Amino acid sequence: KVASVDGNVEYRLYSNDNDGLYISTSTEAREIAERLLGSISHFIVLQNAENDLFVLMPGCAIPRRLHTDGSHLSVQVILDRRNQEWINNTGEVRCYLYPIHNSRSFLVTPSLASSMYLMVMYFITGSYKDVFKMVESCVSEELTAEEKQIFDQLEFLGNDSHPDAHACRLKLSVVTVGLGGDDSMKCPWSVKMEMEEYCKKHQHVSSAC
């Protein structure tokens, strides 16, 4: 319960894990986050006393794309919260906190794991232009167990035949060349096949990719 200088009373639900942050009830704040996250919907918006905005997204569930009968590509996200190995690998921090830049035009990704998780979520929901932009920030010579399990989710997106999806996978292949060790980033697809499909669909690839 917080009283302002003009006498108005506001009730705030503060985060135990993020000092000074509380759930934002502002419609404008939610709209800003939705614009930046597109079809990603499992998040809450936090703010502080200075009206800085943050997106809080759970990281202790495996994100997967809903499989359909194959007649069309689903961009619906299914979250598997029962995988204990995934949960154990996330460590003590079970959520990813993304500050929204003061310009309100992009999210800040404070760690490699948070960057990779957001990239996978964009891929699942079909936001290929955002995937393409994030690829360079999702590369490392060595991955932790948490980062590796996030990267491994790309294997389950190999059936995405959208022209931009091929472009994203090819860019990932380029930036991860030479990072093929057991604990590194080894792309789970055939570069040759991806290039063939990319060439076939080149005229349909968006300018952003």
C-alpha positions as CSV (number, residue, x, y, z in Angstrom):
1,K,0.0,0.0,0.0
2,V,1.6,3.2,-1.2
3,A,0.3,6.8,-0.7
4,S,1.3,9.5,-3.1
5,V,1.9,13.1,-2.4
6,D,-1.5,14.0,-3.7
7,G,-3.2,11.6,-1.3
8,N,-4.0,8.8,-3.7
9,V,-3.4,5.3,-2.5
10,E,-2.0,2.6,-4.7
11,Y,-1.6,-1.1,-4.0
12,R,1.5,-2.7,-5.3
13,L,2.6,-6.4,-5.5
14,Y,6.4,-6.3,-5.1
15,S,8.8,-9.0,-6.4
16,N,10.8,-10.9,-3.7
17,D,13.6,-11.7,-6.1
18,N,14.0,-8.3,-7.8
19,D,14.4,-5.4,-5.3
20,G,12.3,-2.4,-5.9
21,L,10.3,-3.9,-8.8
22,Y,6.5,-4.4,-8.6
23,I,3.9,-5.6,-11.1
24,S,2.8,-2.9,-13.4
25,T,-0.9,-2.3,-13.8
26,S,-0.4,0.3,-16.5
27,T,-2.2,-0.5,-19.8
28,E,0.5,1.5,-21.7
29,A,3.3,-0.6,-20.1
30,R,1.6,-3.8,-21.2
31,E,1.1,-2.5,-24.7
32,I,4.7,-1.6,-25.0
33,A,5.8,-5.1,-23.9
34,E,3.4,-6.7,-26.3
35,R,4.7,-4.7,-29.2
36,L,8.2,-5.8,-28.4
37,L,7.4,-9.4,-27.8
38,G,4.9,-10.0,-30.6
39,S,3.1,-13.3,-30.1
40,I,4.9,-14.2,-26.9
41,S,2.4,-14.0,-24.2
42,H,3.7,-15.7,-21.1
43,F,5.3,-12.8,-19.2
44,I,4.5,-10.1,-16.7
45,V,5.5,-6.4,-16.8
46,L,7.4,-5.0,-13.8
47,Q,8.3,-1.5,-13.0
48,N,10.1,0.5,-10.4
49,A,9.6,3.9,-8.7
50,E,11.3,5.6,-11.6
51,N,8.9,4.1,-14.1
52,D,11.5,1.9,-15.7
53,L,9.9,-1.1,-17.3
54,F,11.0,-4.8,-17.2
55,V,9.7,-8.0,-18.7
56,L,9.7,-11.1,-16.5
57,M,9.6,-14.4,-18.3
58,P,9.7,-17.9,-16.7
59,G,12.7,-20.0,-17.6
60,C,11.9,-23.2,-15.8
61,A,9.6,-24.6,-18.5
62,I,10.7,-26.1,-21.8
63,P,9.2,-24.0,-24.7
64,R,7.9,-26.1,-27.6
65,R,5.9,-25.3,-30.7
66,L,2.5,-27.0,-30.8
67,H,2.5,-29.7,-33.5
68,T,-0.4,-29.8,-35.9
69,D,-1.5,-32.2,-38.6
70,G,1.0,-30.5,-41.0
71,S,-1.5,-28.6,-43.0
72,H,-0.2,-25.3,-41.6
73,L,2.6,-24.1,-39.3
74,S,1.6,-23.6,-35.7
75,V,3.2,-20.7,-33.8
76,Q,1.4,-21.6,-30.5
77,V,3.8,-22.1,-27.6
78,I,3.5,-25.2,-25.3
79,L,5.4,-25.0,-22.0
80,D,6.5,-28.2,-20.3
81,R,7.0,-27.5,-16.6
82,R,7.5,-31.1,-15.6
83,N,11.0,-31.8,-16.9
84,Q,13.2,-32.0,-13.8
85,E,16.5,-32.0,-15.6
86,W,15.6,-28.8,-17.4
87,I,14.6,-27.2,-14.0
88,N,17.8,-28.4,-12.3
89,N,19.9,-26.9,-15.1
90,T,18.4,-23.4,-14.7
91,G,20.0,-23.0,-11.3
92,E,18.8,-20.6,-8.7
93,V,17.4,-18.0,-11.2
94,R,14.1,-19.5,-12.5
95,C,13.0,-16.4,-14.5
96,Y,14.6,-14.1,-17.0
97,L,14.4,-10.4,-16.5
98,Y,14.6,-8.2,-19.5
99,P,14.8,-4.4,-19.0
100,I,13.0,-2.4,-21.6
101,H,15.2,0.4,-22.9
102,N,14.2,3.9,-22.1
103,S,13.4,4.5,-25.7
104,R,10.8,1.8,-25.4
105,S,12.0,0.3,-28.7
106,F,13.9,-2.8,-27.6
107,L,14.6,-5.3,-24.8
108,V,18.0,-5.5,-23.1
109,T,19.2,-9.1,-22.7
110,P,21.5,-9.2,-19.6
111,S,22.9,-12.7,-20.1
112,L,23.6,-15.3,-22.8
113,A,20.9,-17.6,-21.4
114,S,18.3,-14.9,-21.5
115,S,19.3,-13.9,-25.1
116,M,19.1,-17.5,-26.3
117,Y,15.7,-18.1,-24.5
118,L,14.2,-15.0,-26.1
119,M,15.6,-16.0,-29.5
120,V,14.0,-19.5,-29.3
121,M,10.7,-17.9,-28.2
122,Y,10.8,-15.6,-31.2
123,F,11.6,-18.6,-33.5
124,I,8.7,-20.6,-32.1
125,T,6.2,-17.7,-32.5
126,G,7.4,-17.0,-36.1
127,S,9.1,-13.6,-35.3
128,Y,11.9,-14.4,-37.8
129,K,13.1,-10.8,-38.1
130,D,13.7,-10.7,-34.4
131,V,15.5,-14.1,-34.5
132,F,17.7,-12.8,-37.3
133,K,18.6,-9.7,-35.3
134,M,19.5,-11.6,-32.2
135,V,21.7,-14.3,-33.7
136,E,25.0,-12.6,-33.1
137,S,24.2,-12.0,-29.4
138,C,23.5,-15.7,-28.9
139,V,27.0,-17.2,-29.6
140,S,29.6,-18.5,-27.3
141,E,32.6,-20.9,-27.6
142,E,31.4,-22.7,-24.4
143,L,27.9,-23.2,-23.1
144,T,26.7,-23.9,-19.6
145,A,24.1,-26.7,-19.1
146,E,21.4,-24.1,-19.0
147,E,22.5,-22.4,-22.2
148,K,23.0,-25.8,-24.0
149,Q,19.5,-27.0,-23.2
150,I,18.0,-23.8,-24.6
151,F,20.1,-24.0,-27.8
152,D,19.1,-27.6,-28.2
153,Q,15.4,-26.6,-28.6
154,L,16.3,-25.3,-32.1
155,E,16.4,-29.0,-33.2
156,F,12.6,-29.2,-32.7
157,L,12.1,-26.3,-35.1
158,G,13.8,-28.0,-38.0
159,N,10.5,-28.7,-39.7
160,D,9.8,-25.0,-40.1
161,S,9.9,-24.5,-43.8
162,H,9.1,-20.8,-43.9
163,P,11.6,-18.9,-46.2
164,D,12.7,-16.7,-43.3
165,A,13.3,-19.7,-41.1
166,H,15.8,-21.1,-43.6
167,A,17.6,-17.7,-43.6
168,C,17.7,-17.7,-39.7
169,R,19.1,-21.2,-39.6
170,L,21.8,-20.4,-42.2
171,K,22.9,-17.3,-40.3
172,L,23.1,-19.4,-37.1
173,S,25.3,-21.8,-39.0
174,V,27.6,-19.0,-40.2
175,V,28.2,-17.4,-36.8
176,T,28.7,-20.8,-35.1
177,V,31.4,-22.1,-37.6
178,G,34.2,-23.7,-35.6
179,L,32.1,-24.0,-32.4
180,G,31.3,-27.7,-32.8
181,G,32.6,-29.1,-29.6
182,D,30.6,-31.2,-27.2
183,D,29.8,-28.2,-25.0
184,S,29.5,-25.7,-27.8
185,M,27.1,-24.7,-30.5
186,K,26.6,-27.4,-33.1
187,C,23.6,-26.6,-35.3
188,P,21.3,-29.6,-35.6
189,W,20.5,-29.3,-39.3
190,S,22.1,-29.8,-42.7
191,V,23.6,-26.6,-44.0
192,K,23.5,-28.1,-47.6
193,M,19.7,-28.7,-47.3
194,E,19.1,-25.4,-45.7
195,M,21.0,-23.6,-48.5
196,E,19.1,-25.5,-51.2
197,E,15.7,-24.6,-49.7
198,Y,16.9,-21.0,-49.2
199,C,17.8,-20.7,-52.9
200,K,14.5,-22.2,-53.9
201,K,12.5,-19.7,-51.8
202,H,14.9,-16.7,-52.1
203,Q,12.4,-14.4,-53.7
204,H,10.0,-15.0,-50.7
205,V,12.6,-14.2,-48.0
206,S,11.7,-10.9,-46.3
207,S,14.1,-8.0,-46.5
208,A,14.7,-8.2,-42.7
209,C,16.3,-11.6,-43.2
